[in-house]
Amino acid sequence: MAGHKRGHQKMPLQRPKILKRKREEEDLEALTQRVNDLNTESSSHLTTFSDLPLSEATQKGLSASHFKTLTAIQARAIPPALKGADILGAAKTGSGKTLAFLIPVLENLYRKRWTEYDGVGVLILSPTRELAIQIFDVLRKVGRGHTFSAGLVIGGKSLQDERERMGRMNILVATPGRMQQHLDQTADLDVGNLQILVLDEADRIMDMGFTGTVDAIIEHLPRDRQTLMFSATQTKRVSDLARLSLSEPEFVSVHEAADNATPSGLQQNYVVTPLADKLDTLWSFLRANVKKKTLVFLSSGKQVRFVYEAFRHLQPGIPLLHLHGRQKQTARLDITSRFSSSKHACLFATDVAARGLDFPSVDWVIQLDCPEDADTYIHRVGRTARYESEGNAVLFLDPSEEDGMLKALERSKVKVESIKVRPKKMQHSIKTQLQNMCFKDPELKYLGQKAFVSYVRSVYIQKDRDIFDVKKLDLEAFAASLGLPGAPRVRFVKGDDAKARKNMPRQLMATSSDQEAEAKPKEVRTKYDRMFERQNQDVLAPHYAKLIDEHELGPANDADGKETHDGEGFMSIKRRFEAGDEALYQGSASGDLTSSSDDDNDDAAGVSLKRSTSGKKEVRAIQLGPKEGDKLIVDSHRRAKLLTSKKKLLKFKGHGDHLHFDSDSDTPHEKHYYEEETEFAKADAAAEQARRFAEERANVKERDVLDKEVVKQKKQEKKARRRERERAEFEGDEQDVGVELVPLEEAGEPARRDEHAAKRQKKWFEDDSSDQGYQPINAGHAKLPKVHEAPATLEDLEAIASDLLGK
């Protein structure tokens, strides 16, 4: 037996996991202290990402992605965002705004030790799918060292696949429409613990197109969150800030004091060309720059498709692509990746590609159609000259758009220079070729017509009339430049006809109306119209009246023995139906129609005027309403015809009473219910009324907050019940399926039949007696009683045997 070594002391063992956890806690505390000590007022000492208090995982991700130097917006926005402040950031396009919000997102979740069990911690909203995909790719590169789970939620993908993974995500990059759909329908999605809300291209998201969607999303989010808003043209409207519940936000505008709102390396020009020559100028430009990478913006998707198809047939010698919002998601992703990877190509696109997308090495940005405002112009030209590189932009303007657009750009600190196209550089016109193509290809002609209408509509709906005026455009020449035989009809453009007709003299108006009446096609007349326009249906000539005069006919006896005339049954009127009387009695809005004549009460309203047996006209006074003056004197055929029209009878009924309905009861009030202005001034001072109104409005706001909390709580409870139900269905709950588990019988325990077991299905030869313990064997045989209980003793067996033998 070996002895112990002297002088040797056994050291206490420590597990590596415990040491690692302790070291991570110490590093996290040191990182938190560095963030708290960070000076957010001055950013001059911050030049690289290593100068920021960032975690080791974030530093590795930035280094692996080759991000080293801080841009101006990053140096000013990241420090306050790391401390949890709300940020409204504005910077020029291509200045690195994506990293300015992705780094605080990763760091804030890391310092809070966010795990997959904590749910969704960050929601990033993007106005377009392409921008959301780009943000998600940058997030994967920078956050590769972290353990967070991130998801991309955009339209065009399977909704069910996204639902299955939503509950396990920590960071969501989404478009507003699809995110609202998940918040309303996905039970596993819980955003009650959200920490940060990010709005990229915030001015577009807060625009009118996303107003309802953004409001619906914010209703689901907690109020005590951090909000980051970034865009090249930031909004400072109080209404937008109030909707987002921002608390003392910091406005970070890097280039607010700059002389130019666009990058310094961007060369900006504009060309004044008539609308009909734009396609010829674009064709000549593409033919002269086949070794360049060009992005062409148009105002609508139908124009994009027509120009792409037309130029594809003409073959300018450069690869052509087109991008618009009507394409499927797979096609849009394929087009953006192909254009990004190509060196020489031309992409025709709508404003889907105008915001946030980072296409590398774009040489030219051509705006074939005038942008709607200066902000759209800034975002469009921002696709080139990114990250302090050089680029070129050209804006095509119609002569009617030049003055207004230049003033708008000048107000937004955008400087553009005018250039002219050299006639020698212009290639031959393509108008003749487009006409031949449209003549041979009906589909291309149809696309041209749709492109024409969509362009005119895009100009017509613009609010800035100093720039856009449809009446100043030469639409006939523009249609000819598209290869169309004539300008398609645009219904929403009325032209000068309405104004000229308004100022036309009455004689000319009557002449023109007669001409229009002659040219007007024959209207379809219904049976209802013919019935109400019948005239003199019950007015007989005098000789017919004499024929049926009962005083001239001789007496006779009828079947009852009464004295009658011989011809009474032949020509006399037994019963009279008035055309339209019943409808007029029922259609009167104010009481029954009554006649002043006692003899003609039953025939008060006729389509035509009646005559007596002597041939004279009958004058009637018909009561149209409850008031004394609501009477109509029927003394002519024209007055009688008025009874067929409810609309024409309204002017004879007088004015209605001014009634008031309140929300407390269904009983209306008379006009004296309203308080006069003089009585209002005497009763109380206006200031006191305003004070009470302000107090009531404050009380209503408080109650609205409580009501919203109640509604939100009900929605959460409903979502929780739906989540439990879906989880039960997923796990295969036996109670929902309807299968009951039978307990295992122990040894020695008699078998028990389930009382709720399903009944055995009867066969075709069985009847109802089989359910009562009898089984039919044959028609002539006796029925044996069925034993319900098992015999327990020997005496029971003997009794059963004797019973059977006896039978």
C-alpha positions in Angstrom: 0.0 0.0 0.0 1.7 3.1 -1.2 1.8 6.1 1.1 0.9 9.7 0.3 3.5 12.0 -0.9 4.5 14.6 1.6 4.3 18.3 0.8 1.7 17.8 -2.0 -1.6 19.7 -1.7 -4.5 19.0 -4.0 -5.8 22.1 -5.8 -9.6 22.6 -6.1 -10.9 21.7 -9.6 -12.9 24.3 -11.6 -14.9 23.4 -14.7 -14.0 25.2 -17.9 -17.6 26.2 -18.6 -17.8 28.0 -15.3 -14.6 29.9 -16.0 -15.8 30.8 -19.5 -19.1 32.1 -18.2 -17.3 34.1 -15.5 -15.0 35.6 -18.1 -17.9 36.5 -20.4 -19.7 38.3 -17.5 -16.6 40.3 -16.7 -16.2 41.3 -20.4 -19.9 42.2 -20.6 -19.6 44.4 -17.5 -16.5 46.1 -18.9 -18.3 46.7 -22.3 -21.3 48.2 -20.6 -19.1 50.5 -18.6 -17.4 51.7 -21.8 -20.7 52.4 -23.4 -21.9 54.4 -20.4 -18.6 56.4 -20.5 -19.0 57.1 -24.2 -19.2 60.8 -25.1 -22.1 61.3 -27.6 -21.7 65.1 -28.0 -18.4 65.0 -29.9 -17.6 62.4 -32.6 -14.4 63.9 -33.9 -12.2 61.3 -32.1 -14.1 58.4 -33.7 -12.6 57.5 -37.0 -12.6 53.7 -37.1 -14.9 50.9 -35.8 -12.2 49.9 -33.3 -12.7 53.2 -31.5 -16.3 52.3 -30.6 -17.2 50.1 -27.6 -18.2 47.1 -29.6 -18.3 43.4 -28.7 -15.6 41.0 -30.0 -18.1 39.2 -32.2 -19.2 42.4 -33.9 -15.6 43.5 -34.4 -14.8 40.2 -36.1 -17.8 40.5 -38.4 -16.9 44.0 -39.4 -13.3 43.1 -40.0 -14.2 40.0 -42.1 -16.6 42.1 -44.2 -13.8 44.7 -44.7 -15.5 47.6 -42.8 -12.8 49.7 -41.1 -13.5 53.4 -41.4 -16.5 55.2 -40.0 -18.6 57.5 -42.2 -20.0 60.7 -40.9 -23.5 59.4 -40.2 -22.1 56.3 -38.5 -19.8 58.3 -36.2 -22.7 60.5 -35.1 -25.6 58.1 -34.9 -24.0 54.9 -33.5 -22.9 56.3 -30.0 -26.3 57.7 -28.9 -28.0 54.6 -30.4 -25.7 52.4 -28.3 -27.0 54.2 -25.2 -30.6 53.5 -26.1 -31.7 56.9 -27.5 -34.2 57.4 -30.3 -32.5 58.5 -33.5 -33.8 60.3 -36.6 -30.9 60.1 -39.0 -30.6 61.9 -42.4 -27.6 61.6 -44.7 -26.8 61.5 -48.4 -27.4 58.3 -50.4 -24.5 55.8 -50.2 -23.2 57.1 -46.9 -23.5 53.9 -44.9 -26.8 54.3 -43.1 -27.4 50.5 -43.0 -24.5 49.9 -40.7 -25.5 52.9 -38.6 -28.6 51.0 -37.3 -27.4 47.4 -37.7 -24.4 47.8 -35.2 -26.6 49.2 -32.4 -29.1 46.5 -33.0 -26.5 43.7 -32.5 -24.8 45.4 -29.6 -28.0 46.2 -27.6 -29.2 42.6 -27.9 -25.8 41.3 -26.9 -25.6 43.4 -23.8 -29.1 42.3 -22.8 -28.0 38.6 -23.3 -30.9 38.0 -25.7 -31.7 34.3 -26.4 -34.1 32.5 -28.6 -36.5 32.1 -25.6 -36.9 35.9 -25.3 -38.7 36.1 -28.6 -38.5 38.9 -31.2 -36.2 41.7 -30.0 -35.7 43.8 -33.1 -38.0 44.6 -36.0 -36.5 46.3 -39.2 -39.0 47.6 -41.7 -38.1 48.4 -45.3 -40.4 49.8 -48.0 -39.4 47.4 -50.8 -38.4 43.7 -50.9 -35.1 44.3 -52.6 -34.0 46.7 -49.9 -35.1 44.2 -47.2 -33.0 41.5 -48.9 -30.0 43.8 -49.0 -30.3 44.7 -45.3 -30.6 41.0 -44.4 -27.5 40.1 -46.4 -25.5 42.9 -44.6 -26.9 41.7 -41.3 -25.7 38.1 -42.0 -22.2 39.3 -42.8 -21.8 41.7 -39.8 -23.5 39.4 -37.3 -21.9 36.2 -38.3 -20.1 35.9 -34.9 -23.3 36.3 -32.8 -25.7 33.6 -31.9 -28.9 35.5 -32.7 -31.5 34.1 -35.1 -32.6 36.4 -37.9 -35.4 36.0 -40.4 -36.5 37.7 -43.7 -40.2 38.3 -43.9 -41.3 39.6 -47.4 -44.0 39.0 -49.9 -43.7 36.4 -52.6 -42.6 33.6 -50.2 -44.6 30.8 -48.6 -46.6 32.2 -45.7 -46.8 28.8 -43.9 -43.0 28.3 -44.0 -42.6 31.8 -42.4 -45.1 31.0 -39.7 -43.3 27.9 -38.6 -40.1 29.8 -38.0 -41.4 33.2 -36.7 -41.6 32.1 -33.1 -37.8 31.3 -32.9 -36.5 34.6 -34.5 -34.7 37.3 -32.6 -34.3 39.8 -35.5 -36.9 40.3 -38.2 -36.3 42.2 -41.5 -39.7 42.7 -43.1 -41.8 44.7 -45.5 -44.8 46.5 -43.8 -47.5 44.5 -45.7 -46.3 41.1 -44.9 -45.4 42.0 -41.3 -48.9 43.2 -40.7 -50.3 40.0 -42.1 -48.2 37.9 -39.7 -49.1 40.1 -36.7 -52.8 39.5 -37.4 -52.7 35.8 -38.4 -49.6 34.1 -36.9 -50.3 32.9 -33.4 -46.7 32.0 -32.5 -45.4 35.5 -33.2 -45.1 37.5 -30.0 -43.7 41.1 -30.2 -44.7 42.1 -26.7 -41.0 42.1 -25.7 -39.7 44.1 -28.6 -36.7 46.3 -27.8 -35.9 48.1 -31.0 -37.9 49.3 -34.0 -35.9 50.3 -37.1 -37.4 52.2 -40.1 -35.2 52.3 -43.1 -36.2 54.9 -45.8 -38.5 56.3 -43.1 -40.0 59.1 -45.2 -41.3 56.5 -47.7 -42.6 54.2 -45.0 -44.4 57.1 -43.2 -45.9 58.2 -46.5 -49.5 58.0 -47.4 -49.1 54.6 -49.0 -48.1 52.9 -45.8 -50.1 55.0 -43.3 -52.7 52.4 -42.3 -50.2 49.5 -42.4 -47.7 51.3 -40.1 -50.4 52.3 -37.7 -51.6 48.7 -37.5 -48.1 47.4 -36.8 -47.4 50.0 -34.1 -50.6 49.0 -32.3 -49.0 45.6 -31.6 -45.7 47.0 -30.4 -44.8 48.1 -26.8 -44.4 51.8 -26.2 -41.2 51.5 -24.2 -39.0 50.6 -27.1 -36.1 52.2 -28.9 -36.9 53.6 -32.4 -34.3 54.3 -35.1 -35.3 56.1 -38.3 -33.0 56.6 -41.3 -33.4 58.1 -44.7 -31.7 60.4 -47.2 -34.6 62.9 -46.8 -35.8 62.7 -43.2 -39.2 63.8 -41.9 -39.6 66.0 -38.8 -43.4 66.2 -38.8 -44.8 66.2 -35.3 -47.6 63.9 -36.4 -45.2 61.2 -37.6 -43.2 61.4 -34.4 -46.3 61.2 -32.3 -47.5 58.1 -34.2 -44.2 56.3 -33.4 -44.2 57.3 -29.7 -40.7 58.8 -29.8 -39.3 60.1 -26.6 -36.9 63.0 -27.0 -35.4 61.8 -30.3 -32.0 63.0 -31.5 -31.9 64.5 -35.0 -28.7 63.4 -36.7 -28.4 65.3 -40.0 -24.9 65.0 -41.4 -25.2 67.1 -44.5 -27.8 69.6 -43.3 -25.5 72.5 -43.7 -23.9 71.3 -46.9 -24.3 73.3 -50.1 -25.5 70.2 -52.1 -27.9 67.5 -51.0 -26.3 64.9 -53.3 -22.8 63.3 -53.2 -20.0 65.5 -54.3 -18.7 63.0 -56.8 -22.0 63.0 -58.8 -22.1 65.0 -62.0 -25.7 66.1 -62.6 -27.2 67.4 -65.8 -30.6 67.8 -67.5 -31.7 67.8 -71.1 -34.7 69.7 -72.4 -36.3 67.5 -75.0 -39.9 67.3 -76.2 -41.9 64.4 -75.1 -42.0 62.9 -78.5 -38.2 62.8 -78.9 -37.4 61.1 -75.6 -37.1 57.6 -76.9 -35.0 58.7 -79.8 -32.6 60.5 -77.4 -32.4 57.5 -75.1 -31.7 55.1 -78.0 -28.9 57.3 -79.2 -27.5 57.5 -75.7 -27.5 53.7 -75.2 -25.9 53.2 -78.6 -23.1 55.6 -77.7 -22.5 54.0 -74.2 -22.6 50.2 -74.8 -19.6 49.7 -72.4 -21.3 51.4 -69.5 -23.6 50.3 -66.7 -26.8 52.3 -67.0 -29.9 52.6 -64.9 -33.0 54.1 -66.5 -36.0 55.2 -64.4 -39.6 55.5 -65.8 -42.8 56.4 -64.0 -44.8 53.2 -64.4 -44.4 49.5 -64.8 -46.2 49.4 -68.2 -43.8 51.9 -69.6 -40.9 49.8 -68.3 -42.2 46.7 -70.0 -42.9 48.5 -73.3 -39.5 50.2 -73.6 -37.8 47.0 -72.6 -39.7 44.9 -75.2 -39.2 47.5 -78.0 -35.5 48.0 -77.4 -35.0 44.3 -77.0 -36.3 43.9 -80.6 -34.2 46.8 -81.8 -31.0 45.3 -80.2 -28.9 48.3 -79.1 -25.8 46.2 -78.5 -26.0 46.1 -74.6 -27.7 43.6 -72.3 -31.1 44.8 -71.3 -33.0 44.1 -68.0 -36.3 45.4 -66.6 -37.6 45.6 -63.0 -41.0 46.7 -61.7 -43.4 45.8 -58.9 -45.6 43.5 -60.9 -42.9 40.8 -61.3 -42.7 37.7 -59.2 -40.2 37.7 -56.3 -37.9 35.1 -57.9 -37.7 37.1 -61.1 -37.0 40.3 -59.2 -34.2 38.7 -57.2 -32.7 37.2 -60.3 -32.7 40.6 -62.1 -31.2 42.5 -59.3 -28.4 39.9 -58.9 -27.7 39.8 -62.6 -27.5 43.6 -62.8 -25.3 43.8 -59.7 -22.8 41.2 -61.1 -22.7 42.6 -64.7 -20.2 45.1 -65.9 -22.1 46.4 -68.9 -25.9 46.4 -68.8 -28.9 48.6 -68.9 -31.7 48.2 -66.4 -35.2 49.8 -67.0 -36.9 50.2 -63.6 -39.6 52.0 -61.7 -39.1 53.7 -58.4 -38.9 50.2 -56.8 -35.2 50.4 -57.4 -34.9 54.1 -56.4 -34.4 53.7 -52.7 -31.7 52.0 -50.7 -30.5 49.5 -53.3 -26.8 49.2 -53.7 -25.9 48.4 -57.3 -22.1 48.4 -57.6 -20.3 50.5 -60.2 -23.3 52.2 -61.8 -22.0 54.7 -64.4 -25.1 56.5 -65.5 -28.6 57.2 -64.0 -31.1 58.3 -66.6 -34.4 59.7 -65.6 -36.5 59.4 -68.7 -39.6 60.7 -66.9 -39.7 63.7 -64.5 -39.7 62.6 -60.8 -42.7 63.6 -58.7 -40.6 65.8 -56.4 -37.1 66.7 -55.4 -36.9 63.9 -52.8 -37.6 61.3 -55.4 -34.9 62.8 -57.6 -32.3 62.6 -54.8 -33.1 58.9 -54.2 -32.9 58.1 -57.9 -29.6 59.7 -58.5 -28.3 58.1 -55.3 -27.9 54.7 -57.1 -24.6 56.0 -58.5 -21.6 57.8 -56.9 -21.9 55.7 -53.8 -19.3 55.6 -51.0 -17.5 58.7 -52.3 -17.1 57.3 -55.8 -17.9 59.1 -59.1 -21.1 58.9 -61.1 -23.3 60.7 -63.7 -27.0 61.5 -63.8 -29.1 62.9 -66.6 -32.7 64.2 -66.3 -35.0 64.4 -69.3 -37.4 67.3 -69.1 -40.2 68.4 -71.3 -40.2 72.2 -72.0 -43.4 72.5 -69.8 -41.6 70.9 -66.9 -38.4 72.8 -66.9 -39.1 75.9 -64.9 -41.1 74.2 -62.1 -38.7 71.3 -61.6 -35.6 73.5 -61.5 -37.1 75.6 -58.8 -38.0 72.5 -56.8 -34.5 71.2 -57.1 -33.0 74.5 -56.1 -35.1 74.6 -52.9 -33.7 71.2 -52.0 -30.1 72.2 -52.5 -29.7 70.2 -55.8 -27.6 71.8 -58.5 -28.0 70.6 -62.0 -26.4 71.9 -65.2 -28.1 72.1 -68.6 -26.6 70.2 -71.5 -27.7 70.0 -75.1 -27.7 67.0 -77.4 -25.6 67.4 -80.5 -27.4 66.7 -83.7 -24.4 64.9 -85.1 -24.4 62.5 -82.2 -28.1 61.6 -82.7 -28.6 58.3 -84.3 -31.5 57.8 -86.8 -35.0 58.0 -85.4 -36.7 54.8 -84.3 -40.3 56.0 -84.7 -40.7 54.3 -88.1 -39.3 51.0 -86.7 -41.6 51.2 -83.7 -44.6 51.8 -86.1 -43.7 48.7 -88.1 -43.2 46.6 -85.0 -46.5 47.7 -83.6 -48.2 46.9 -86.9 -46.8 43.4 -87.0 -47.0 42.6 -83.3 -50.5 43.2 -81.7 -49.1 42.5 -78.2 -46.4 45.2 -78.6 -49.1 47.6 -79.8 -51.2 46.7 -76.8 -48.3 47.4 -74.5 -47.7 50.8 -76.2 -51.3 51.8 -75.6 -51.1 50.8 -71.9 -47.8 52.7 -71.6 -49.4 55.8 -73.1 -52.3 55.7 -70.7 -50.2 55.0 -67.7 -47.9 57.9 -68.4 -50.7 60.3 -68.9 -52.3 59.1 -65.6 -49.0 59.5 -63.8 -48.8 63.1 -64.9 -52.5 63.8 -64.2 -52.4 62.6 -60.6 -49.5 64.8 -59.6 -50.3 67.5 -57.1 -47.6 70.0 -58.2 -49.3 71.8 -61.1 -46.3 74.1 -61.6 -44.4 71.1 -63.0 -47.1 68.7 -64.3 -49.8 69.8 -66.7 -51.4 67.3 -69.0 -52.8 70.0 -71.3 -49.4 71.3 -72.2 -48.2 67.9 -73.4 -48.3 67.0 -77.1 -50.1 63.7 -76.6 -50.6 63.0 -80.3 -46.9 63.3 -81.1 -46.1 61.2 -78.0 -48.4 58.4 -79.3 -46.7 58.6 -82.7 -43.3 58.3 -81.0 -44.5 55.0 -79.4 -45.4 53.6 -82.8 -49.2 54.0 -82.3 -51.5 55.0 -85.2 -53.3 57.5 -82.9 -53.5 58.7 -79.3 -55.6 56.2 -77.2 -58.6 57.7 -75.5 -57.9 58.8 -71.9 -61.2 59.1 -70.0 -60.0 61.0 -67.0 -58.6 63.9 -69.1 -61.6 66.1 -70.0 -59.8 68.8 -72.0 -61.3 72.1 -72.8 -64.7 70.9 -73.8 -66.3 71.3 -70.3 -65.0 74.9 -69.9 -66.0 75.9 -73.4 -69.4 74.5 -73.0 -69.8 76.4 -69.7 -69.1 79.7 -71.3 -71.1 79.0 -74.5 -74.1 81.3 -75.2 -77.6 79.8 -74.8 -78.5 79.9 -78.5 -75.3 78.0 -79.5 -76.0 75.7 -76.6 -79.4 74.9 -77.9 -78.1 74.4 -81.4 -75.4 72.0 -80.2 -77.9 70.2 -78.0 -80.1 69.6 -81.0 -77.2 68.3 -83.0 -76.3 66.0 -80.2 -79.9 64.8 -79.9 -79.9 63.9 -83.6 -76.7 62.0 -83.2 -77.8 60.4 -80.0 -78.6 56.7 -80.5 -82.0 55.3 -79.8 -82.6 54.5 -76.1 -83.9 51.3 -74.9 -87.5 51.7 -73.6 -88.7 49.3 -70.9 -92.2 48.1 -70.2 -92.2 50.3 -67.1 -91.5 53.4 -69.1 -94.2 52.6 -71.6 -96.7 51.9 -68.9 -96.2 55.3 -67.1 -96.3 57.2 -70.4 -99.7 56.0 -71.5 -102.2 58.8 -72.1 -106.0 59.0 -72.4 -106.5 55.4 -71.5 -109.7 56.1 -69.5 -111.0 59.1 -71.5 -113.8 58.1 -73.9 -115.3 60.1 -76.8 -118.8 61.5 -76.4 -120.5 59.0 -78.7 -119.0 56.2 -76.6 -120.4 57.9 -73.5 -123.8 57.9 -75.1 -123.6 54.3 -75.9 -123.0 53.3 -72.3 -125.5 55.9 -70.9 -127.7 53.8 -68.7 -130.7 56.2 -68.8 -131.1 55.6 -72.6 -131.3 51.8 -72.3 -134.5 49.8 -71.6 -135.2 47.9 -68.4 -134.6 44.2 -68.0 -134.4 41.6 -65.2 -131.1 40.0 -64.0 -130.6 36.6 -62.4 -131.7 37.9 -59.0 -135.0 39.2 -60.3 -133.9 42.9 -60.3 -134.8 45.2 -63.1 -131.9 45.8 -65.5 -131.3 47.0 -69.1 -130.7 44.7 -72.1 -127.4 46.2 -73.1 -126.0 46.8 -69.6 -124.0 43.7 -69.5 -122.5 44.3 -72.9 -121.0 47.8 -72.9 -121.3 49.0 -69.3 -118.2 49.3 -67.1 -118.4 46.9 -64.1 -115.1 47.9 -62.5 -112.4 50.5 -63.3 -108.6 50.2 -62.8 -106.6 53.4 -62.9 -103.1 53.1 -64.5 -100.5 53.9 -61.9 -102.9 54.8 -59.1 -101.8 52.2 -56.7 -98.1 52.9 -57.2 -98.7 56.6 -56.7 -100.7 56.1 -53.5 -97.9 53.9 -52.1 -95.0 56.1 -53.4 -96.2 59.3 -51.8 -93.7 60.2 -49.1 -96.0 62.3 -47.0 -99.3 60.7 -46.2 -102.2 59.5 -48.4 -103.3 61.3 -51.5 -106.8 62.7 -50.8 -109.1 64.6 -53.1 -111.2 67.6 -52.3 -114.1 66.1 -54.2 -116.2 63.7 -52.2 -117.5 61.9 -55.2 -114.0 61.0 -56.6 -112.1 60.0 -53.4 -111.3 56.6 -54.9 -109.9 58.1 -58.1 -107.8 60.9 -56.8 -104.6 60.5 -58.8 -104.7 59.4 -62.4 -102.1 59.4 -65.1 -104.2 61.6 -67.3 -107.0 64.0 -66.5 -110.5 62.4 -66.3 -113.6 63.8 -67.8 -117.2 63.6 -66.6 -120.0 62.0 -68.6 -120.8 65.5 -69.9 -117.2 65.8 -71.3 -116.0 68.6 -68.9 -112.5 68.4 -67.2 -112.4 67.6 -63.5 -110.2 69.8 -61.3 -108.7 68.0 -58.3 -106.6 69.1 -55.3 -104.3 66.3 -54.1 -102.7 66.5 -50.6 -99.0 65.6 -50.9 -97.9 66.2 -47.3 -99.1 66.8 -43.8 -98.9 70.5 -44.1 -101.7 72.7 -45.3 -99.8 74.1 -48.2 -98.6 70.7 -49.6 -101.4 70.5 -52.2 -101.2 69.9 -55.9 -104.0 71.3 -58.2 -104.5 68.9 -61.1 -106.2 70.9 -63.8 -104.3 69.8 -66.9 -102.8 66.8 -68.5 -99.3 68.2 -67.7 -100.2 68.4 -64.0 -101.6 64.9 -64.1 -98.4 63.6 -65.6 -96.4 65.1 -62.7 -97.9 62.4 -60.5 -95.8 59.8 -62.2 -92.5 61.3 -61.0 -91.6 61.5 -57.3 -88.7 63.8 -58.2 -90.9 66.4 -59.8 -93.4 66.3 -56.9 -90.8 67.4 -54.4 -91.0 71.0 -55.3 -94.8 71.0 -54.5 -94.2 69.5 -51.0 -92.4 72.5 -49.4 -89.3 72.3 -47.3 -88.8 69.6 -44.7 -88.2 70.2 -41.0 -84.7 70.5 -39.6 -84.4 67.6 -37.2 -81.4 66.6 -35.0 -80.5 63.1 -33.9 -78.2 62.7 -30.9 -76.2 59.6 -29.8 -78.2 59.2 -26.5 -81.6 58.5 -28.0 -83.4 57.7 -31.3 -85.9 60.6 -30.8 -85.2 63.6 -33.2 -85.3 67.2 -31.9 -86.8 70.3 -33.6 -84.8 73.3 -34.7 -85.1 75.1 -31.4 -83.0 72.3 -29.9 -79.9 74.2 -31.2 -78.6 77.0 -29.1 -78.4 80.4 -30.7 -75.1 82.3 -30.8 -76.4 85.2 -28.6 -77.8 82.8 -26.0 -74.4 81.0 -26.0 -72.6 84.2 -25.3 -75.0 85.2 -22.5 -74.9 81.8 -20.8 -71.2 81.5 -20.3 -67.9 83.0 -21.5 -66.2 81.5 -24.5 -63.1 80.9 -22.5 -64.9 78.8 -20.0 -66.5 76.8 -22.7 -63.1 76.2 -24.3 -61.7 75.2 -20.9 -64.4 72.6 -20.4 -63.9 71.4 -23.9 -60.2 71.0 -23.3 -60.8 69.1 -20.1 -63.3 66.8 -21.8 -60.8 66.2 -24.7 -58.1 65.3 -22.1 -60.5 62.9 -20.4 -61.4 61.3 -23.8 -57.7 60.8 -24.6 -57.2 59.1 -21.2 -60.2 56.8 -21.9 -58.9 56.1 -25.4 -55.6 54.9 -23.9 -57.5 52.6 -21.6 -59.7 51.4 -24.4 -56.7 50.7 -26.6 -55.1 48.7 -23.8 -58.2 46.7 -23.3 -58.4 46.0 -27.1 -54.7 45.1 -27.1 -55.2 42.7 -24.2 -58.1 41.1 -25.9 -56.1 40.6 -29.0 -53.3 39.0 -27.0 -55.7 36.7 -25.3 -57.2 35.7 -28.6 -53.8 35.1 -30.0 -52.8 33.1 -27.0 -55.9 30.9 -27.3 -55.1 30.4 -31.0 -51.5 29.5 -30.2 -52.6 26.9 -27.7 -55.1 25.4 -30.2 -52.5 25.2 -32.9 -49.9 23.7 -30.5 -52.5 21.1 -29.5 -53.2 20.3 -33.1 -49.5 20.1 -33.9 -48.8 17.8 -31.0 -51.7 15.5 -31.8 -53.8 16.0 -28.7 -56.0 12.9 -28.2 -58.9 14.9 -26.9 -59.3 16.8 -30.1 -59.0 13.7 -32.2 -61.7 11.9 -30.2 -59.8 8.8 -29.0 -59.9 7.8 -25.4 -57.1 5.9 -23.6 -58.4 2.7 -21.9 -56.5 2.0 -18.6 -54.5 -1.2 -18.5 -56.3 -4.0 -16.7 -54.4 -5.6 -13.8 -54.2 -9.3 -13.2 -57.2 -10.7 -11.3 -59.4 -7.7 -12.1 -62.5 -8.4 -14.1 -62.7 -6.8 -17.5 -64.9 -3.7 -17.7 -66.6 -2.6 -20.8 -66.5 1.1 -21.6 -69.9 2.7 -21.1 -69.2 5.2 -23.9 -68.0 2.7 -26.4 -69.4 3.1 -29.9 -72.3 0.9 -30.9 -71.7 -2.0 -33.2 -72.9 -1.2 -36.7 -75.9 -3.4 -37.6 -75.8 -5.6 -40.6 -78.4 -5.8 -43.4 -80.2 -8.8 -41.8 -80.4 -7.4 -38.3 -83.2 -5.4 -36.8 -83.7 -3.2 -33.7 -84.2 -6.3 -31.4 -80.5 -7.1 -31.8 -79.7 -4.0 -29.7 -81.8 -5.4 -26.8 -79.7 -8.5 -26.3 -81.3 -10.8 -29.0 -79.7 -12.1 -32.2 -81.8 -13.3 -35.1 -80.8 -16.8 -36.2 -83.6 -17.9 -38.5 -87.2 -16.7 -39.0 -88.6 -19.9 -37.5 -86.2 -20.4 -34.7 -86.6 -19.1 -31.2 -84.5 -16.2 -29.9 -82.0 -16.9 -27.2 -81.5 -14.5 -24.3 -78.1 -12.9 -24.2 -76.1 -13.2 -21.0 -75.1 -9.8 -19.7 -73.1 -10.8 -16.6 -70.4 -13.5 -16.2 -71.3 -16.3 -13.7 -69.5 -15.8 -10.4 -70.3 -19.1 -8.5 -71.1 -22.7 -9.3 -74.8 -22.2 -8.4 -75.0 -19.5 -11.1 -73.7 -21.9 -13.7 -76.2 -24.6 -12.7 -79.1 -22.1 -12.9 -78.1 -21.0 -16.4 -77.7 -24.7 -17.6 -81.1 -25.7 -16.2 -82.7 -22.7 -17.8 -81.2 -23.6 -21.2 -82.2 -27.2 -20.9 -85.7 -26.3 -19.9 -86.2 -24.2 -23.0 
